[in-house]
Structure formats: structure tokens, C-alpha cells
Amino acid sequence: MRPFTYSQAADVEAAVREVSTDGARFIAGGTNLLDLMKIDVLRPSHLVDITQIAHRSIDQTGEGGLLLGALVTNADTAYHPQVEQRYPLLSHAILAGATAQLRNMATDGGNLLQRTRCYYFYDTHTPCNKREPGSGCSAIKGYNRDLAILGTSESCIATHPSDMCVALAALEATVHVTGKAGERTIPFQDFHRLPGDTPHLDANLQPDEIITAIELPSKGFSQHYAYLKLRDRASYAFALVSVAAALELDGDTIKDIRVALGGVAHKPWRLPEAEALLKGQEATPATFQKLAKAYLQGARGYGHNDFKIELAQRAIVRALLQAKERKTTA
């Protein structure tokens, strides 16, 4: 590991000021950052510890939603009574990720900023545009079984690894950030980026900005929801395909529908325009299949991951059927 300096920020303003130094990065749980430092993928010259600043609670909002402090751990979020009762989709998604030990350390804000688990990103001896812009993408013609089939570019086919973020995309959360220019909010759909020709940029976050909270809207789809994660093994594995599905039904008629996919793109994948076409239709396998085909329109496999296209379609239908049949009440 390369040498670095360390400081502990007392508040958000100090954190923003200190991270503005060249080569500085925030550290909270460190569950991803420290791994990347150990293998020389990331080389920060200074770490700003933000664990002592505020934003460690889950609070009600005036609009009837919940505000998740960025430093609340994944475990505390998943098991929070209000999250379990009102946003069970989020709770289930968090518990599908990592291990209990990691969830006890990982923070909600840090979860949004996880880096890809693409093999070539982790291998410093191979070209990777996410690690070294302009060096090339080894994955496109390499071993790409776990990688993206949607929203890819000639520069990158990496996937976003988070389970939590897939649920947040379906719930249409909002991210609160603070930087030198002040506070702002970012709709979750706009927080992460597709690779384009700048795959080294994962999020629409300025270098001096810090995530302070994640806001959940009042609508939590607590009756009809499902989080389906398909992976190579049942424990501690990233998704080949994951689906966050949520339904609001009037009998068998769809009043509202949300679907977000993980494991298939550089960001959680949603198509609200395709969902809108299903409102007023009957919640049947055939209807869900139409949505699945729309979601995978334009998907492209790269050889080893061709199977993901059909797998994702089947997973969408299965998750929506599970959501429809769930009898949980708020």
C-alpha cells in the first residue's frame, strides 16, 4: 500500500474543504476503498475521515417519506422498523448484498459510490478505461460473463455492483449532496452515469461534493414488491441479473409499476416510459413479458454474457409475478 496522510473532519464544511485537496478522498466504512488501495487501483494521497460528522440517523420528512443519513450503515437501514414496514423492497435488496459483517460497516452514502467489480478494473496489468482513461477496454474482447448488456459503449462494458441502488432506483429516491457551491438534490435516475466516452466517471457528483442523505418518497410499495437476485452462488456473490419490482394494483389492474435492473449496465437500469404503457392493463404474465422485451430492447451481448439477455427477460417476469402474489400488508 502506498503512503497517505489522514485527517478527521468535524463537520460537512470541513470535509468538503479538505477533500478539495488534490488526491484526497472521503473514507467512512471503507469496505470498497481500502480493498482498491491495497491492490493499487486507487492511490489517494490523503484520506478524509467523515465518520464523526452528522447524518447518522433515519428521519421522517415533511412529505411523508424517510431521510436516510449518508452515514447510516446498510445493516441499520435494512433493519430499521420504518424501512422494513414501509420500504421492504429496499430492506430485502440490502440484505441480498455482501455479508453481515460488511453491511455492519458499509454506509448508505458509500454504497452509492461503489466501484465496478469488473476483473480488468481490478487487474492493474491490463488496459482499463475506468482506471486509466484512454488505455482501452480489455473486457469487450476478453472474459465478460459478468458484464453489461445495456447502455454500453466502445469504451466500457462494466456494471454497477450495488443491490441497494437497484431498489433505490425503483423507489425513485433522491440524493442530497453538499459541496463548495452549496446544497443540491439529484434524482436517483440521474445520479449514476452510463459510460459513454468517460467511463472513469461513475456519478454526476462534483469532486468537492459529499453525499449527506438519501430521501425516500412517501410511496414505498409495501404490499406488492420483490427483489430477485440471480447469481452464481447463494452467498456473497454479485448479481448476474437482479430485479427490483414494485406494483400498485386495483384488483388485477396495474395502477403503478416500477422495475429496475442490476447487473446489466453501468448504472441501475430503468425505463419509466415503458412502465407507463402498462398502467391500466391486467397484471398477467403476458403483460409482464411485454415489459421485459421493452427493457431488453437494444441489449447487446459480448460473447460470454450473451445469456444475460434472455435471463434478464425471464427475471423481470418472475419478479413481477412474485410481487403480484405477495400478500404483505403495510
C-alpha positions, 0 to 999 in steps of 0.5 A: 500500500502506498503512503497517505496522510489522514485527517478527521473532519468535524463537520460537512464544511470541513470535509468538503474543504479538505477533500478539495485537496488534490488526491484526497478522498472521503473514507467512512466504512471503507469496505470498497476503498481500502480493498482498491488501495491495497491492490493499487487501483486507487492511490489517494494521497490523503484520506478524509475521515467523515465518520464523526460528522452528522447524518447518522440517523433515519428521519421522517420528512415533511412529505411523508417519506424517510431521510436516510443519513449518508452515514447510516450503515446498510445493516441499520437501514435494512433493519430499521422498523420504518424501512422494513414496514414501509420500504421492504423492497429496499430492506430485502435488496440490502440484505441480498448484498455482501455479508453481515459483517460488511453491511455492519460497516458499509454506509448508505452514502458509500454504497452509492459510490461503489466501484465496478467489480469488473476483473480488468478494473481490478487487474492493474496489468491490463488496459482499463478505461475506468482506471486509466482513461484512454488505455482501452477496454480489455473486457469487450474482447476478453472474459465478460460473463459478468458484464453489461448488456445495456447502455454500453459503449466502445469504451466500457462494458462494466456494471454497477455492483450495488443491490441497494441502488437497484431498489433505490432506483425503483423507489425513485429516491433522491440524493442530497449532496453538499459541496463548495457551491452549496446544497443540491438534490439529484434524482436517483435516475440521474445520479449514476452515469452510463459510460459513454466516452468517460467511463472513469466517471461513475456519478454526476457528483462534483469532486468537492461534493459529499453525499449527506442523505438519501430521501425516500418518497412517501410511496414505498410499495409495501404490499406488492414488491420483490427483489430477485437476485440471480447469481452464481452462488447463494452467498456473497456473490454479485448479481448476474441479473437482479430485479427490483419490482414494485406494483400498485394494483386495483384488483388485477389492474396495474395502477403503478409499476416500477422495475429496475435492473442490476447487473446489466449496465453501468448504472441501475437500469430503468425505463419509466416510459415503458412502465407507463404503457402498462398502467391500466392493463391486467397484471398477467404474465403476458403483460409482464413479458411485454415489459421485459422485451421493452427493457431488453430492447437494444441489449447487446451481448459480448460473447460470454454474457450473451445469456444475460439477455434472455435471463434478464427477460425471464427475471423481470417476469418472475419478479413481477409475478412474485410481487403480484402474489405477495400478500404483505400488508403495510 
